[in-house]
Amino acid sequence: MPKNIPVGNGYLLLNFDLDYQIRDVYFPYIGQENHSKGDPFRFGVWVDGCCSKMGPE
């Protein structure tokens, strides 16, 4: 699965795929240990009492 959107700050790196699911989590050393093991999990935003999750639906 290609990693499409990398987001990081030097200590934390998140890689999102085409459906905006997080595929990789690296912390505290980028490139050493992948805490998600490549399995996808979803990203959501909570605003004004409503939660919206990113994904194909």
CHARMM-style PDB file with segment names, atoms N, HN, CA, C and O in Angstrom:
ATOM      1  N   MET     1       0.852  -1.178   0.000  1.00  0.00      PROA
ATOM      2  CA  MET     1       0.000   0.000   0.000  1.00  0.00      PROA
ATOM      3  C   MET     1       0.896   1.239   0.000  1.00  0.00      PROA
ATOM      4  O   MET     1       1.715   1.390   0.907  1.00  0.00      PROA
ATOM      5  N   PRO     2       0.769   2.119  -0.976  1.00  0.00      PROA
ATOM      6  CA  PRO     2       1.598   3.322  -0.994  1.00  0.00      PROA
ATOM      7  C   PRO     2       1.197   4.288   0.105  1.00  0.00      PROA
ATOM      8  O   PRO     2       0.018   4.433   0.429  1.00  0.00      PROA
ATOM      9  N   LYS     3       2.193   4.943   0.669  1.00  0.00      PROA
ATOM     10  HN  LYS     3       3.150   4.825   0.406  1.00  0.00      PROA
ATOM     11  CA  LYS     3       1.942   5.975   1.669  1.00  0.00      PROA
ATOM     12  C   LYS     3       1.768   7.285   0.922  1.00  0.00      PROA
ATOM     13  O   LYS     3       2.648   7.692   0.163  1.00  0.00      PROA
ATOM     14  N   ASN     4       0.645   7.942   1.132  1.00  0.00      PROA
ATOM     15  HN  ASN     4      -0.069   7.612   1.748  1.00  0.00      PROA
ATOM     16  CA  ASN     4       0.307   9.091   0.311  1.00  0.00      PROA
ATOM     17  C   ASN     4       0.585  10.429   0.986  1.00  0.00      PROA
ATOM     18  O   ASN     4       1.084  11.345   0.332  1.00  0.00      PROA
ATOM     19  N   ILE     5       0.278  10.572   2.276  1.00  0.00      PROA
ATOM     20  HN  ILE     5      -0.128   9.828   2.808  1.00  0.00      PROA
ATOM     21  CA  ILE     5       0.410  11.862   2.949  1.00  0.00      PROA
ATOM     22  C   ILE     5       1.232  11.679   4.220  1.00  0.00      PROA
ATOM     23  O   ILE     5       0.698  11.198   5.219  1.00  0.00      PROA
ATOM     24  N   PRO     6       2.512  12.045   4.214  1.00  0.00      PROA
ATOM     25  CA  PRO     6       3.298  11.991   5.451  1.00  0.00      PROA
ATOM     26  C   PRO     6       3.151  13.295   6.238  1.00  0.00      PROA
ATOM     27  O   PRO     6       3.231  14.384   5.669  1.00  0.00      PROA
ATOM     28  N   VAL     7       2.938  13.173   7.545  1.00  0.00      PROA
ATOM     29  HN  VAL     7       2.874  12.288   8.007  1.00  0.00      PROA
ATOM     30  CA  VAL     7       2.828  14.328   8.432  1.00  0.00      PROA
ATOM     31  C   VAL     7       3.751  14.085   9.617  1.00  0.00      PROA
ATOM     32  O   VAL     7       3.613  13.075  10.307  1.00  0.00      PROA
ATOM     33  N   GLY     8       4.681  14.984   9.861  1.00  0.00      PROA
ATOM     34  HN  GLY     8       4.794  15.805   9.301  1.00  0.00      PROA
ATOM     35  CA  GLY     8       5.617  14.774  10.966  1.00  0.00      PROA
ATOM     36  C   GLY     8       6.225  16.069  11.461  1.00  0.00      PROA
ATOM     37  O   GLY     8       6.100  17.125  10.839  1.00  0.00      PROA
ATOM     38  N   ASN     9       6.900  15.952  12.620  1.00  0.00      PROA
ATOM     39  HN  ASN     9       7.002  15.095  13.125  1.00  0.00      PROA
ATOM     40  CA  ASN     9       7.543  17.122  13.215  1.00  0.00      PROA
ATOM     41  C   ASN     9       8.971  16.832  13.680  1.00  0.00      PROA
ATOM     42  O   ASN     9       9.549  17.648  14.396  1.00  0.00      PROA
ATOM     43  N   GLY    10       9.544  15.722  13.304  1.00  0.00      PROA
ATOM     44  HN  GLY    10       9.074  15.058  12.722  1.00  0.00      PROA
ATOM     45  CA  GLY    10      10.884  15.357  13.737  1.00  0.00      PROA
ATOM     46  C   GLY    10      10.903  14.321  14.845  1.00  0.00      PROA
ATOM     47  O   GLY    10      11.904  13.626  15.016  1.00  0.00      PROA
ATOM     48  N   TYR    11       9.822  14.201  15.600  1.00  0.00      PROA
ATOM     49  HN  TYR    11       9.008  14.766  15.461  1.00  0.00      PROA
ATOM     50  CA  TYR    11       9.697  13.205  16.668  1.00  0.00      PROA
ATOM     51  C   TYR    11       8.539  12.239  16.409  1.00  0.00      PROA
ATOM     52  O   TYR    11       8.565  11.098  16.872  1.00  0.00      PROA
ATOM     53  N   LEU    12       7.538  12.689  15.679  1.00  0.00      PROA
ATOM     54  HN  LEU    12       7.517  13.615  15.303  1.00  0.00      PROA
ATOM     55  CA  LEU    12       6.348  11.899  15.387  1.00  0.00      PROA
ATOM     56  C   LEU    12       6.105  11.956  13.885  1.00  0.00      PROA
ATOM     57  O   LEU    12       6.129  13.037  13.297  1.00  0.00      PROA
ATOM     58  N   LEU    13       5.870  10.806  13.257  1.00  0.00      PROA
ATOM     59  HN  LEU    13       5.850   9.928  13.734  1.00  0.00      PROA
ATOM     60  CA  LEU    13       5.552  10.744  11.830  1.00  0.00      PROA
ATOM     61  C   LEU    13       4.318   9.884  11.642  1.00  0.00      PROA
ATOM     62  O   LEU    13       4.271   8.749  12.116  1.00  0.00      PROA
ATOM     63  N   LEU    14       3.309  10.421  10.947  1.00  0.00      PROA
ATOM     64  HN  LEU    14       3.347  11.343  10.562  1.00  0.00      PROA
ATOM     65  CA  LEU    14       2.099   9.690  10.582  1.00  0.00      PROA
ATOM     66  C   LEU    14       2.049   9.617   9.070  1.00  0.00      PROA
ATOM     67  O   LEU    14       2.225  10.629   8.393  1.00  0.00      PROA
ATOM     68  N   ASN    15       1.808   8.418   8.528  1.00  0.00      PROA
ATOM     69  HN  ASN    15       1.665   7.595   9.078  1.00  0.00      PROA
ATOM     70  CA  ASN    15       1.631   8.233   7.089  1.00  0.00      PROA
ATOM     71  C   ASN    15       0.190   7.851   6.831  1.00  0.00      PROA
ATOM     72  O   ASN    15      -0.305   6.866   7.378  1.00  0.00      PROA
ATOM     73  N   PHE    16      -0.492   8.636   5.990  1.00  0.00      PROA
ATOM     74  HN  PHE    16      -0.090   9.436   5.545  1.00  0.00      PROA
ATOM     75  CA  PHE    16      -1.881   8.379   5.614  1.00  0.00      PROA
ATOM     76  C   PHE    16      -1.908   7.751   4.222  1.00  0.00      PROA
ATOM     77  O   PHE    16      -1.033   8.025   3.401  1.00  0.00      PROA
ATOM     78  N   ASP    17      -2.919   6.902   3.952  1.00  0.00      PROA
ATOM     79  HN  ASP    17      -3.630   6.680   4.619  1.00  0.00      PROA
ATOM     80  CA  ASP    17      -3.081   6.336   2.613  1.00  0.00      PROA
ATOM     81  C   ASP    17      -4.102   7.161   1.825  1.00  0.00      PROA
ATOM     82  O   ASP    17      -4.489   8.247   2.257  1.00  0.00      PROA
ATOM     83  N   LEU    18      -4.538   6.645   0.664  1.00  0.00      PROA
ATOM     84  HN  LEU    18      -4.224   5.763   0.313  1.00  0.00      PROA
ATOM     85  CA  LEU    18      -5.466   7.382  -0.197  1.00  0.00      PROA
ATOM     86  C   LEU    18      -6.832   7.609   0.443  1.00  0.00      PROA
ATOM     87  O   LEU    18      -7.525   8.559   0.077  1.00  0.00      PROA
ATOM     88  N   ASP    19      -7.242   6.750   1.401  1.00  0.00      PROA
ATOM     89  HN  ASP    19      -6.679   5.979   1.697  1.00  0.00      PROA
ATOM     90  CA  ASP    19      -8.529   6.892   2.085  1.00  0.00      PROA
ATOM     91  C   ASP    19      -8.395   7.640   3.402  1.00  0.00      PROA
ATOM     92  O   ASP    19      -9.327   7.640   4.206  1.00  0.00      PROA
ATOM     93  N   TYR    20      -7.251   8.280   3.638  1.00  0.00      PROA
ATOM     94  HN  TYR    20      -6.494   8.281   2.985  1.00  0.00      PROA
ATOM     95  CA  TYR    20      -6.964   9.035   4.862  1.00  0.00      PROA
ATOM     96  C   TYR    20      -6.988   8.162   6.108  1.00  0.00      PROA
ATOM     97  O   TYR    20      -7.334   8.630   7.192  1.00  0.00      PROA
ATOM     98  N   GLN    21      -6.626   6.910   5.955  1.00  0.00      PROA
ATOM     99  HN  GLN    21      -6.345   6.530   5.074  1.00  0.00      PROA
ATOM    100  CA  GLN    21      -6.442   6.024   7.094  1.00  0.00      PROA
ATOM    101  C   GLN    21      -4.968   6.060   7.466  1.00  0.00      PROA
ATOM    102  O   GLN    21      -4.100   6.048   6.592  1.00  0.00      PROA
ATOM    103  N   ILE    22      -4.686   6.105   8.764  1.00  0.00      PROA
ATOM    104  HN  ILE    22      -5.390   6.115   9.474  1.00  0.00      PROA
ATOM    105  CA  ILE    22      -3.296   6.125   9.206  1.00  0.00      PROA
ATOM    106  C   ILE    22      -2.704   4.738   9.000  1.00  0.00      PROA
ATOM    107  O   ILE    22      -3.261   3.748   9.474  1.00  0.00      PROA
ATOM    108  N   ARG    23      -1.576   4.661   8.293  1.00  0.00      PROA
ATOM    109  HN  ARG    23      -1.124   5.465   7.908  1.00  0.00      PROA
ATOM    110  CA  ARG    23      -0.920   3.384   8.009  1.00  0.00      PROA
ATOM    111  C   ARG    23       0.332   3.176   8.856  1.00  0.00      PROA
ATOM    112  O   ARG    23       0.642   2.042   9.224  1.00  0.00      PROA
ATOM    113  N   ASP    24       1.053   4.245   9.170  1.00  0.00      PROA
ATOM    114  HN  ASP    24       0.801   5.166   8.871  1.00  0.00      PROA
ATOM    115  CA  ASP    24       2.291   4.133   9.935  1.00  0.00      PROA
ATOM    116  C   ASP    24       2.334   5.195  11.016  1.00  0.00      PROA
ATOM    117  O   ASP    24       1.933   6.337  10.792  1.00  0.00      PROA
ATOM    118  N   VAL    25       2.826   4.814  12.202  1.00  0.00      PROA
ATOM    119  HN  VAL    25       3.152   3.886  12.384  1.00  0.00      PROA
ATOM    120  CA  VAL    25       3.054   5.747  13.306  1.00  0.00      PROA
ATOM    121  C   VAL    25       4.465   5.491  13.812  1.00  0.00      PROA
ATOM    122  O   VAL    25       4.758   4.414  14.332  1.00  0.00      PROA
ATOM    123  N   TYR    26       5.332   6.474  13.661  1.00  0.00      PROA
ATOM    124  HN  TYR    26       5.094   7.348  13.238  1.00  0.00      PROA
ATOM    125  CA  TYR    26       6.704   6.370  14.155  1.00  0.00      PROA
ATOM    126  C   TYR    26       6.897   7.384  15.282  1.00  0.00      PROA
ATOM    127  O   TYR    26       6.663   8.577  15.091  1.00  0.00      PROA
ATOM    128  N   PHE    27       7.327   6.910  16.464  1.00  0.00      PROA
ATOM    129  HN  PHE    27       7.518   5.940  16.619  1.00  0.00      PROA
ATOM    130  CA  PHE    27       7.592   7.778  17.612  1.00  0.00      PROA
ATOM    131  C   PHE    27       8.501   7.041  18.570  1.00  0.00      PROA
ATOM    132  O   PHE    27       8.287   5.840  18.739  1.00  0.00      PROA
ATOM    133  N   PRO    28       9.450   7.604  19.185  1.00  0.00      PROA
ATOM    134  CA  PRO    28       9.985   8.950  19.068  1.00  0.00      PROA
ATOM    135  C   PRO    28      11.073   9.070  17.999  1.00  0.00      PROA
ATOM    136  O   PRO    28      11.523  10.179  17.707  1.00  0.00      PROA
ATOM    137  N   TYR    29      11.501   7.957  17.413  1.00  0.00      PROA
ATOM    138  HN  TYR    29      11.136   7.057  17.650  1.00  0.00      PROA
ATOM    139  CA  TYR    29      12.549   8.008  16.396  1.00  0.00      PROA
ATOM    140  C   TYR    29      11.961   7.594  15.056  1.00  0.00      PROA
ATOM    141  O   TYR    29      11.588   6.437  14.865  1.00  0.00      PROA
ATOM    142  N   ILE    30      11.882   8.537  14.136  1.00  0.00      PROA
ATOM    143  HN  ILE    30      12.185   9.477  14.292  1.00  0.00      PROA
ATOM    144  CA  ILE    30      11.295   8.288  12.827  1.00  0.00      PROA
ATOM    145  C   ILE    30      12.152   7.278  12.071  1.00  0.00      PROA
ATOM    146  O   ILE    30      13.365   7.451  11.952  1.00  0.00      PROA
ATOM    147  N   GLY    31      11.521   6.228  11.562  1.00  0.00      PROA
ATOM    148  HN  GLY    31      10.535   6.088  11.659  1.00  0.00      PROA
ATOM    149  CA  GLY    31      12.199   5.220  10.777  1.00  0.00      PROA
ATOM    150  C   GLY    31      12.629   3.998  11.557  1.00  0.00      PROA
ATOM    151  O   GLY    31      13.078   3.022  10.955  1.00  0.00      PROA
ATOM    152  N   GLN    32      12.510   4.012  12.883  1.00  0.00      PROA
ATOM    153  HN  GLN    32      12.145   4.805  13.372  1.00  0.00      PROA
ATOM    154  CA  GLN    32      12.942   2.847  13.652  1.00  0.00      PROA
ATOM    155  C   GLN    32      11.792   1.885  13.923  1.00  0.00      PROA
ATOM    156  O   GLN    32      11.748   0.811  13.322  1.00  0.00      PROA
ATOM    157  N   GLU    33      10.874   2.229  14.795  1.00  0.00      PROA
ATOM    158  HN  GLU    33      10.909   3.102  15.283  1.00  0.00      PROA
ATOM    159  CA  GLU    33       9.797   1.308  15.150  1.00  0.00      PROA
ATOM    160  C   GLU    33       8.458   1.848  14.666  1.00  0.00      PROA
ATOM    161  O   GLU    33       8.052   2.951  15.032  1.00  0.00      PROA
ATOM    162  N   ASN    34       7.774   1.054  13.832  1.00  0.00      PROA
ATOM    163  HN  ASN    34       8.104   0.158  13.535  1.00  0.00      PROA
ATOM    164  CA  ASN    34       6.453   1.410  13.343  1.00  0.00      PROA
ATOM    165  C   ASN    34       5.424   0.884  14.341  1.00  0.00      PROA
ATOM    166  O   ASN    34       5.232  -0.328  14.439  1.00  0.00      PROA
ATOM    167  N   HSD    35       4.764   1.766  15.078  1.00  0.00      PROA
ATOM    168  HN  HSD    35       4.921   2.751  14.999  1.00  0.00      PROA
ATOM    169  CA  HSD    35       3.843   1.355  16.138  1.00  0.00      PROA
ATOM    170  C   HSD    35       2.522   0.806  15.611  1.00  0.00      PROA
ATOM    171  O   HSD    35       1.798   0.146  16.356  1.00  0.00      PROA
ATOM    172  N   SER    36       2.191   1.060  14.358  1.00  0.00      PROA
ATOM    173  HN  SER    36       2.779   1.596  13.753  1.00  0.00      PROA
ATOM    174  CA  SER    36       0.944   0.517  13.814  1.00  0.00      PROA
ATOM    175  C   SER    36       1.160  -0.790  13.062  1.00  0.00      PROA
ATOM    176  O   SER    36       0.190  -1.461  12.709  1.00  0.00      PROA
ATOM    177  N   LYS    37       2.400  -1.160  12.814  1.00  0.00      PROA
ATOM    178  HN  LYS    37       3.188  -0.614  13.102  1.00  0.00      PROA
ATOM    179  CA  LYS    37       2.763  -2.384  12.087  1.00  0.00      PROA
ATOM    180  C   LYS    37       2.172  -2.417  10.688  1.00  0.00      PROA
ATOM    181  O   LYS    37       2.045  -3.491  10.101  1.00  0.00      PROA
ATOM    182  N   GLY    38       1.806  -1.256  10.137  1.00  0.00      PROA
ATOM    183  HN  GLY    38       1.910  -0.383  10.614  1.00  0.00      PROA
ATOM    184  CA  GLY    38       1.282  -1.184   8.775  1.00  0.00      PROA
ATOM    185  C   GLY    38      -0.196  -1.458   8.643  1.00  0.00      PROA
ATOM    186  O   GLY    38      -0.746  -1.354   7.547  1.00  0.00      PROA
ATOM    187  N   ASP    39      -0.863  -1.812   9.753  1.00  0.00      PROA
ATOM    188  HN  ASP    39      -0.415  -1.897  10.643  1.00  0.00      PROA
ATOM    189  CA  ASP    39      -2.297  -2.046   9.711  1.00  0.00      PROA
ATOM    190  C   ASP    39      -3.023  -0.707   9.721  1.00  0.00      PROA
ATOM    191  O   ASP    39      -2.623   0.198  10.454  1.00  0.00      PROA
ATOM    192  N   PRO    40      -4.080  -0.560   8.926  1.00  0.00      PROA
ATOM    193  CA  PRO    40      -4.765   0.740   8.869  1.00  0.00      PROA
ATOM    194  C   PRO    40      -5.643   0.979  10.087  1.00  0.00      PROA
ATOM    195  O   PRO    40      -6.210   0.041  10.649  1.00  0.00      PROA
ATOM    196  N   PHE    41      -5.751   2.225  10.486  1.00  0.00      PROA
ATOM    197  HN  PHE    41      -5.291   2.986  10.029  1.00  0.00      PROA
ATOM    198  CA  PHE    41      -6.779   2.619  11.431  1.00  0.00      PROA
ATOM    199  C   PHE    41      -7.231   4.018  11.059  1.00  0.00      PROA
ATOM    200  O   PHE    41      -6.501   4.764  10.407  1.00  0.00      PROA
ATOM    201  N   ARG    42      -8.426   4.365  11.471  1.00  0.00      PROA
ATOM    202  HN  ARG    42      -9.020   3.759  12.001  1.00  0.00      PROA
ATOM    203  CA  ARG    42      -9.072   5.561  10.953  1.00  0.00      PROA
ATOM    204  C   ARG    42      -8.763   6.792  11.779  1.00  0.00      PROA
ATOM    205  O   ARG    42      -8.437   6.708  12.963  1.00  0.00      PROA
ATOM    206  N   PHE    43      -8.873   7.926  11.131  1.00  0.00      PROA
ATOM    207  HN  PHE    43      -9.138   7.994  10.169  1.00  0.00      PROA
ATOM    208  CA  PHE    43      -8.626   9.233  11.719  1.00  0.00      PROA
ATOM    209  C   PHE    43      -9.943   9.990  11.741  1.00  0.00      PROA
ATOM    210  O   PHE    43     -10.637  10.053  10.726  1.00  0.00      PROA
ATOM    211  N   GLY    44     -10.293  10.560  12.877  1.00  0.00      PROA
ATOM    212  HN  GLY    44      -9.729  10.508  13.701  1.00  0.00      PROA
ATOM    213  CA  GLY    44     -11.536  11.304  12.982  1.00  0.00      PROA
ATOM    214  C   GLY    44     -11.333  12.647  13.666  1.00  0.00      PROA
ATOM    215  O   GLY    44     -10.338  12.874  14.355  1.00  0.00      PROA
ATOM    216  N   VAL    45     -12.294  13.518  13.460  1.00  0.00      PROA
ATOM    217  HN  VAL    45     -13.102  13.333  12.901  1.00  0.00      PROA
ATOM    218  CA  VAL    45     -12.260  14.863  14.051  1.00  0.00      PROA
ATOM    219  C   VAL    45     -13.551  15.070  14.818  1.00  0.00      PROA
ATOM    220  O   VAL    45     -14.637  14.804  14.305  1.00  0.00      PROA
ATOM    221  N   TRP    46     -13.428  15.548  16.059  1.00  0.00      PROA
ATOM    222  HN  TRP    46     -12.545  15.764  16.476  1.00  0.00      PROA
ATOM    223  CA  TRP    46     -14.584  15.826  16.918  1.00  0.00      PROA
ATOM    224  C   TRP    46     -14.761  17.341  16.988  1.00  0.00      PROA
ATOM    225  O   TRP    46     -13.879  18.052  17.468  1.00  0.00      PROA
ATOM    226  N   VAL    47     -15.920  17.837  16.502  1.00  0.00      PROA
ATOM    227  HN  VAL    47     -16.637  17.259  16.113  1.00  0.00      PROA
ATOM    228  CA  VAL    47     -16.199  19.279  16.511  1.00  0.00      PROA
ATOM    229  C   VAL    47     -17.652  19.487  16.901  1.00  0.00      PROA
ATOM    230  O   VAL    47     -18.552  18.879  16.321  1.00  0.00      PROA
ATOM    231  N   ASP    48     -17.875  20.340  17.875  1.00  0.00      PROA
ATOM    232  HN  ASP    48     -17.145  20.834  18.346  1.00  0.00      PROA
ATOM    233  CA  ASP    48     -19.231  20.713  18.310  1.00  0.00      PROA
ATOM    234  C   ASP    48     -20.114  19.512  18.599  1.00  0.00      PROA
ATOM    235  O   ASP    48     -21.290  19.508  18.236  1.00  0.00      PROA
ATOM    236  N   GLY    49     -19.565  18.496  19.247  1.00  0.00      PROA
ATOM    237  HN  GLY    49     -18.609  18.499  19.542  1.00  0.00      PROA
ATOM    238  CA  GLY    49     -20.349  17.343  19.641  1.00  0.00      PROA
ATOM    239  C   GLY    49     -20.564  16.292  18.562  1.00  0.00      PROA
ATOM    240  O   GLY    49     -21.258  15.304  18.798  1.00  0.00      PROA
ATOM    241  N   CYS    50     -19.985  16.484  17.389  1.00  0.00      PROA
ATOM    242  HN  CYS    50     -19.421  17.287  17.197  1.00  0.00      PROA
ATOM    243  CA  CYS    50     -20.121  15.521  16.305  1.00  0.00      PROA
ATOM    244  C   CYS    50     -18.761  14.988  15.888  1.00  0.00      PROA
ATOM    245  O   CYS    50     -17.788  15.738  15.807  1.00  0.00      PROA
ATOM    246  N   CYS    51     -18.699  13.680  15.622  1.00  0.00      PROA
ATOM    247  HN  CYS    51     -19.490  13.071  15.688  1.00  0.00      PROA
ATOM    248  CA  CYS    51     -17.468  13.053  15.188  1.00  0.00      PROA
ATOM    249  C   CYS    51     -17.581  12.658  13.727  1.00  0.00      PROA
ATOM    250  O   CYS    51     -18.549  12.015  13.322  1.00  0.00      PROA
ATOM    251  N   SER    52     -16.600  13.041  12.949  1.00  0.00      PROA
ATOM    252  HN  SER    52     -15.814  13.564  13.279  1.00  0.00      PROA
ATOM    253  CA  SER    52     -16.556  12.671  11.537  1.00  0.00      PROA
ATOM    254  C   SER    52     -15.255  11.940  11.278  1.00  0.00      PROA
ATOM    255  O   SER    52     -14.173  12.455  11.562  1.00  0.00      PROA
ATOM    256  N   LYS    53     -15.366  10.715  10.726  1.00  0.00      PROA
ATOM    257  HN  LYS    53     -16.245  10.297  10.495  1.00  0.00      PROA
ATOM    258  CA  LYS    53     -14.178   9.919  10.444  1.00  0.00      PROA
ATOM    259  C   LYS    53     -13.856   9.980   8.963  1.00  0.00      PROA
ATOM    260  O   LYS    53     -14.753  10.019   8.122  1.00  0.00      PROA
ATOM    261  N   MET    54     -12.554   9.989   8.648  1.00  0.00      PROA
ATOM    262  HN  MET    54     -11.825   9.957   9.332  1.00  0.00      PROA
ATOM    263  CA  MET    54     -12.108  10.031   7.266  1.00  0.00      PROA
ATOM    264  C   MET    54     -12.169   8.631   6.684  1.00  0.00      PROA
ATOM    265  O   MET    54     -11.927   7.656   7.395  1.00  0.00      PROA
ATOM    266  N   GLY    55     -12.484   8.516   5.417  1.00  0.00      PROA
ATOM    267  HN  GLY    55     -12.680   9.308   4.838  1.00  0.00      PROA
ATOM    268  CA  GLY    55     -12.530   7.225   4.761  1.00  0.00      PROA
ATOM    269  C   GLY    55     -13.309   7.274   3.466  1.00  0.00      PROA
ATOM    270  O   GLY    55     -13.769   8.337   3.049  1.00  0.00      PROA
ATOM    271  N   PRO    56     -13.460   6.122   2.829  1.00  0.00      PROA
ATOM    272  CA  PRO    56     -14.142   6.106   1.531  1.00  0.00      PROA
ATOM    273  C   PRO    56     -15.631   6.433   1.602  1.00  0.00      PROA
ATOM    274  O   PRO    56     -16.203   6.916   0.625  1.00  0.00      PROA
ATOM    275  N   GLU    57     -16.259   6.177   2.735  1.00  0.00      PROA
ATOM    276  HN  GLU    57     -15.795   5.785   3.529  1.00  0.00      PROA
ATOM    277  CA  GLU    57     -17.683   6.493   2.848  1.00  0.00      PROA
ATOM    278  C   GLU    57     -17.832   7.893   3.360  1.00  0.00      PROA
ATOM    279  OT1 GLU    57     -18.952   8.372   3.533  1.00  0.00      PROA
TER     280      GLU     57
END
